[in-house]
Amino acid sequence: MSRSKVSDFVLDEVTEHVYIREVYGKTLVELGSKYPDLVVLDADLTVSTKTNLFGKEFPHRFFSMGVSEQDMMATAAGFALYGKIPFASTFAVFATGRAWEHIRQSIAFPKLNVKIVSTHAGVTVGEDGATHQALEDIALMRVLPNMTVIVPADSVETEKVIKTIIEHKGPTYVRLARPKFPTIFKKSYGFEVGKAPVLREGKHVGIFALGIMVYESLQAAKILEKEGISASVVNVSTVKPIDVQTIVEIARLTGAVVTAEDHSIIGGLGGAVAEVLGEYCPTPMKRIGMKDRFGTSGDGMKLLEYFGLKAKNIVQAVHELLEFNSNRKSVGL
């Protein structure tokens, strides 16, 4: 049986599930004492995004803008112009949809040091339904020049991301979620902007994932290992700037690639990886994600099953890819 090497910063077993948006709020409070120029803005959703925790500790540096996402982004830009470090938060669908033009004109174009941290992204938003399940936000932010785009995989990475981007200059978009996420990393895990760490090393297929789908990909790799298939699992938490070198190296090693995301496969991680491979290393691939459709109301984690965003779906995609490659070889391609 071919085995995959697991990195030493991945937990052997998941025993804890944590709200990563709550980690965001607590990390802001911790940073508030260290960074006097840190200011936090929200658009009438302070309890849900957990920015209210910062507001209680630092009321004079906290600004609740009401139901006015455009004003929030413009105000954040103004703070950045005067040397402050603004973090602007609301639900992903409002941050990237309703306020997109203001982000483009007032933040991305002048390359201002604004941190946009959204919560409630993807179908895991659940019962709020299709109107609130942002499945386009990565695409909307990734297309903007100067914008860094980050999607943490668990609570440990969320804390590391927030502590990193406060020092990272320039416009940044961080995508968080509503439900509890399984904790997959040890405290020793280190985050670096623009790097996609390889969590498992395998030679038969490369699985590139972000957010909650990193956990599902690790579960899929365990299933595949029992079948004698070794899978590389890569955490592409930085979607932009994307780690071209790692993607190409894994693609060349395995000759088969699967992407997994709680987002539309159009313009998201699947699109980003396909762009890299199309330019540098054409490779057969499958994209696990939302296939050109809106979400629906239901339990957030159960919707992953409903839309085919689970480990078993990744395993099926791997089997299809390996069969495709086998058939190509049998006819001399």
C-alpha positions in Angstrom: 0.0 0.0 0.0 1.3 3.4 -1.0 1.2 5.8 2.0 1.1 9.6 2.3 3.3 11.5 4.6 1.4 13.8 6.9 2.9 17.1 7.9 3.8 17.5 11.6 1.5 20.5 12.1 -1.7 18.5 11.3 -3.5 17.0 14.2 -3.7 13.2 14.3 -7.4 13.4 15.2 -10.0 16.1 15.3 -11.5 16.5 18.7 -12.6 20.2 18.7 -15.0 22.3 16.7 -14.8 26.1 17.0 -16.5 29.2 15.6 -13.8 30.8 13.6 -15.7 34.1 13.6 -15.4 34.1 17.4 -11.7 33.6 17.1 -11.6 36.6 14.8 -13.4 38.8 17.4 -11.1 37.6 20.3 -8.0 38.1 18.2 -9.1 41.7 17.4 -9.3 42.3 21.2 -5.8 40.9 21.7 -4.4 43.1 18.9 -6.2 46.2 20.2 -3.8 46.5 23.1 -0.8 46.1 20.9 -1.8 48.3 18.0 -3.2 51.7 19.0 -3.9 52.6 15.4 -6.3 49.6 14.9 -9.9 50.6 14.3 -12.8 48.3 13.7 -15.9 49.0 11.6 -19.1 46.9 11.2 -22.4 47.3 9.3 -25.1 46.5 11.9 -24.0 42.8 12.4 -21.6 43.2 15.3 -22.9 40.3 17.3 -22.8 37.9 14.4 -19.3 38.9 13.1 -18.1 39.1 16.8 -16.6 42.5 16.3 -18.8 43.5 19.3 -16.0 42.0 21.5 -13.6 44.7 20.3 -16.3 47.3 20.7 -16.7 46.5 24.4 -13.0 46.8 25.1 -12.2 49.7 22.8 -15.4 51.7 22.3 -13.6 54.8 21.0 -12.0 52.8 18.2 -15.1 50.9 17.2 -17.6 52.2 14.6 -21.0 50.6 13.9 -22.0 52.1 10.6 -25.6 50.7 10.5 -27.0 49.1 7.4 -24.6 51.0 5.2 -21.9 48.8 3.8 -20.8 51.3 1.1 -20.3 54.0 3.8 -18.4 51.5 5.9 -15.9 50.8 3.1 -15.5 54.5 2.2 -14.9 55.4 5.9 -12.4 52.6 6.3 -10.5 54.0 3.3 -10.5 57.4 5.0 -9.1 55.9 8.2 -6.3 54.2 6.1 -5.4 57.5 4.5 -4.7 58.9 7.9 -2.5 56.0 9.0 -5.0 53.9 10.9 -5.4 50.2 10.4 -9.1 49.6 9.7 -10.8 46.2 9.8 -14.2 46.3 8.2 -16.6 43.4 8.7 -20.0 42.2 7.7 -21.5 39.2 6.0 -19.6 38.1 2.9 -22.6 38.7 0.5 -22.9 42.3 1.7 -19.1 43.1 2.0 -18.3 41.9 -1.5 -21.6 42.4 -3.4 -23.3 45.5 -2.1 -20.0 47.4 -1.5 -18.0 46.1 -4.5 -17.7 49.4 -6.3 -16.6 51.3 -3.2 -14.0 48.6 -2.6 -12.8 48.9 -6.2 -12.6 52.7 -6.3 -11.7 53.7 -2.8 -9.6 50.8 -1.5 -8.2 48.6 -4.3 -7.4 51.3 -6.8 -5.4 53.5 -4.4 -4.0 50.4 -2.7 -5.1 51.4 0.8 -4.3 49.4 3.9 -7.8 48.2 4.6 -8.6 44.8 5.9 -12.0 43.4 4.9 -12.9 40.4 7.0 -16.3 38.9 6.1 -18.2 36.2 7.9 -21.1 33.9 6.9 -19.7 32.9 3.5 -20.6 29.8 1.5 -23.5 27.4 1.8 -22.6 26.7 5.4 -24.5 29.9 6.2 -27.4 27.5 6.2 -30.9 28.5 7.1 -30.5 32.1 5.9 -30.8 30.7 2.4 -29.5 31.5 -1.0 -29.7 35.3 -0.6 -27.2 35.2 2.2 -24.9 32.3 1.0 -22.1 34.1 -0.7 -20.7 31.8 -3.4 -19.2 34.6 -5.6 -17.1 36.6 -3.1 -13.8 35.0 -3.8 -14.2 35.7 -7.5 -15.3 39.3 -6.9 -12.3 40.0 -4.7 -9.8 38.0 -6.7 -10.4 40.0 -9.8 -9.5 43.3 -8.1 -5.8 44.4 -8.7 -3.8 44.9 -5.4 -6.3 42.7 -3.4 -4.9 39.9 -1.3 -7.5 37.1 -0.7 -7.3 34.6 2.2 -9.6 31.8 3.3 -8.6 30.2 6.6 -9.2 26.5 7.2 -9.8 26.4 10.9 -9.6 28.4 14.2 -5.8 28.1 14.5 -5.2 29.4 11.0 -7.8 32.2 11.5 -5.9 33.5 14.5 -2.6 33.3 12.6 -4.1 35.1 9.5 -5.5 38.0 11.5 -2.2 38.5 13.3 -0.3 38.3 10.0 -2.5 40.7 7.9 -2.3 43.5 10.5 1.4 43.8 9.5 0.7 43.0 5.8 0.4 46.3 3.9 -2.3 46.7 1.3 -6.0 45.8 0.6 -6.8 42.4 2.1 -10.0 40.2 2.0 -10.4 37.4 4.5 -13.3 35.0 4.2 -14.8 33.4 7.3 -17.9 31.3 7.9 -20.8 30.9 10.2 -20.7 27.4 11.8 -18.1 25.7 14.0 -15.2 24.4 12.0 -13.2 21.3 13.0 -9.8 22.2 14.3 -7.2 20.5 12.1 -3.9 22.3 12.9 -1.7 22.2 15.9 -0.8 25.5 17.6 2.7 25.2 15.9 1.1 25.7 12.5 2.5 28.8 10.8 0.6 31.0 8.2 2.4 32.9 5.5 0.7 35.1 2.9 1.1 33.6 -0.6 2.2 30.1 0.6 0.1 27.0 0.2 1.4 24.4 2.7 1.3 20.7 1.7 -0.6 18.9 4.5 -0.1 15.4 3.1 2.4 14.2 0.5 1.2 11.7 -2.0 2.1 10.8 -5.6 -1.2 9.7 -7.2 -3.3 12.8 -7.0 -3.1 16.4 -5.8 -6.1 17.8 -3.8 -6.1 21.6 -3.5 -8.6 22.9 -1.0 -9.6 26.0 1.1 -11.8 26.7 4.1 -14.0 23.9 5.4 -13.0 21.8 2.4 -9.5 21.3 3.7 -10.9 19.1 6.5 -13.0 17.2 3.9 -9.9 16.7 1.7 -7.9 15.3 4.6 -10.7 12.9 5.3 -10.8 11.9 1.6 -7.1 11.3 1.6 -7.5 8.9 4.5 -10.2 7.0 2.6 -8.0 6.9 -0.5 -5.0 5.7 1.5 -7.0 2.6 2.5 -7.5 1.9 -1.2 -3.8 2.2 -2.0 -4.0 5.7 -3.4 -1.7 8.3 -2.0 -3.0 11.8 -2.2 -1.3 15.1 -1.7 -3.5 17.6 0.2 -2.6 21.3 -0.2 -4.2 24.1 1.9 -4.6 27.0 -0.6 -5.6 29.5 2.1 -4.1 32.3 0.1 -6.1 32.4 -3.1 -4.3 35.5 -4.3 -1.4 35.8 -4.7 -1.7 32.1 -5.4 1.3 29.8 -4.8 2.1 28.9 -8.4 5.2 27.0 -7.6 3.5 24.5 -5.2 0.6 24.0 -7.5 2.8 23.2 -10.5 5.1 20.9 -8.4 2.2 18.8 -7.1 0.6 18.7 -10.6 3.8 17.5 -12.1 4.3 14.9 -9.4 0.8 13.4 -9.5 -0.6 14.1 -13.0 -4.1 14.5 -11.6 -5.6 17.4 -9.7 -8.8 18.0 -7.7 -9.9 21.3 -6.2 -12.4 21.6 -3.4 -14.2 24.7 -2.2 -17.5 26.0 -0.6 -17.8 28.5 -3.4 -18.7 28.6 -7.1 -16.2 26.6 -9.2 -16.4 29.6 -11.6 -13.9 32.2 -10.5 -13.0 30.6 -7.2 -10.2 28.2 -6.2 -11.1 25.8 -9.1 -10.8 28.6 -11.6 -7.6 30.0 -10.0 -5.9 26.6 -10.1 -7.1 25.9 -13.6 -5.5 29.2 -14.7 -2.2 28.2 -13.2 -2.2 24.8 -14.8 -3.4 26.0 -18.1 -0.4 28.4 -18.3 2.3 26.4 -16.7 1.4 22.7 -16.5 -1.8 21.4 -18.3 -3.1 18.6 -16.1 -6.4 16.6 -16.0 -8.5 18.0 -13.1 -11.9 17.9 -11.4 -13.5 20.8 -9.5 -15.6 20.1 -6.4 -17.7 23.1 -5.5 -21.0 24.9 -6.4 -21.6 24.2 -10.1 -23.1 27.5 -11.4 -26.1 27.6 -9.1 -27.4 29.4 -6.0 -27.7 27.7 -2.6 -30.8 26.9 -0.6 -32.0 27.0 2.9 -31.1 24.2 5.3 -28.7 23.1 8.0 -25.3 24.5 7.0 -23.2 21.4 7.4 -25.9 19.2 5.9 -25.9 21.4 2.8 -22.3 20.3 2.2 -23.7 16.8 1.7 -26.7 18.0 -0.4 -24.4 19.9 -2.8 -21.8 17.2 -3.1 -19.1 18.9 -1.0 -18.0 16.0 1.2 -15.0 13.7 1.4 -16.9 11.0 -0.6 -17.4 13.4 -3.5 -13.7 14.1 -3.5 -12.9 10.4 -3.5 -15.3 9.9 -6.4 -13.6 12.7 -8.4 -10.2 11.1 -7.8 -11.4 7.7 -9.0 -12.8 9.3 -12.2 -9.5 11.2 -12.8 -7.3 8.1 -12.3 -9.5 6.1 -14.6 -9.3 8.9 -17.2 -5.5 8.9 -17.0 -5.4 5.1 -17.2 -7.5 5.1 -20.4 -5.3 7.8 -21.9 -2.2 5.7 -21.3 -3.9 2.6 -22.7 -4.3 4.3 -26.0 -0.9 5.9 -26.0 -1.8 9.5 -25.0 
